[in-house]
Amino acid sequence: MSDEEVVEEAPAPAPEEPVNESPIAGIGTLVFGKWDATEVSCEDPGIAPYINLKTVGVPHTGGRHANAWFGKSKLSIVERFINSLMRTGKYSGKKTAATKAFEAALDRIADRDDTNPLQTFVDAVANAAPMEEITRIKFGAVSQPKAVDSAPSRRIDVALRHLATGSTQATRKSTKTLSQGIVTEISKAANGDVTSFAIGKREEVERIAASAR
């Protein structure tokens, strides 16, 4: 045997599998575990700070923010829209059904437009939010209408209420399902179509406010 010993090279280590760094489904950034809320932007600077898309799992908080001061700002607008769908009519009290209908509607929009449906939803809310409203001021025995600017939080409230009302009204005396009504209403409102119930209400309120300035 020679003086120089042959040193065998150790086998190269197997390449490590890449670690999945995507966020956990439904925790913080993913709505319904499918769509990333961090990609969404709002073109309306007035209501942009008040739009909350953060959800943790199923959008159901059990009313924990109901009695808190400005607690609605901590609530996801996804859950607020689902709650608005249950205001009156045959969908009242059926949150599971309303949640599944809204999720199915987002699936339809994503498949049709090949885009993030949350962006379409936020655009619909921004387009349906009125800038001005009417209040009444009394001067003695005389009551006069006066135009006032709407607060950002109230603008979102009114927009979500009108979008939900338009979605549910689309199913009355029709074969449309609730998810189809949501798709129609949100798509029209996102494009600023005047045939949308929410857009029509906004233009009506702003027209009356303009005449009362």
Stockholm file with secondary structure:
# STOCKHOLM 1.0

chainA/1-213         MSDEEVVEEAPAPAPEEPVNESPIAGIGTLVFGKWDATEVSCEDPGIAPYINLKTVGVPHTGGRHANAWFGKSKLSIVERFINSLMRTGKYSGKKTAATKAFEAALDRIADRDDTNPLQTFVDAVANAAPMEEITRIKFGAVSQPKAVDSAPSRRIDVALRHLATGSTQATRKSTKTLSQGIVTEISKAANGDVTSFAIGKREEVERIAASAR
#=GR chainA/1-213 SS CCSSCCCCCCCCCCCCCCCCCSCCTTBSSEETTTEEGGGCCCSCTTTGGGCCCCCBSSSCCTTTTTTSTTGGGGSCHHHHHHHHHTSSGGGTTCHHHHHHHHHHHHHHHHHHHSSCHHHHHHHHHHHHSCSEEEEEEEETTEEEEEEEECCHHHHHHHHHHHHHHHHHHTTTTSSCCHHHHHHHHHHHHHTTCTTSHHHHHHHHHHHHHHHTC
#=GC SS_cons         CCSSCCCCCCCCCCCCCCCCCSCCTTBSSEETTTEEGGGCCCSCTTTGGGCCCCCBSSSCCTTTTTTSTTGGGGSCHHHHHHHHHTSSGGGTTCHHHHHHHHHHHHHHHHHHHSSCHHHHHHHHHHHHSCSEEEEEEEETTEEEEEEEECCHHHHHHHHHHHHHHHHHHTTTTSSCCHHHHHHHHHHHHHTTCTTSHHHHHHHHHHHHHHHTC
//
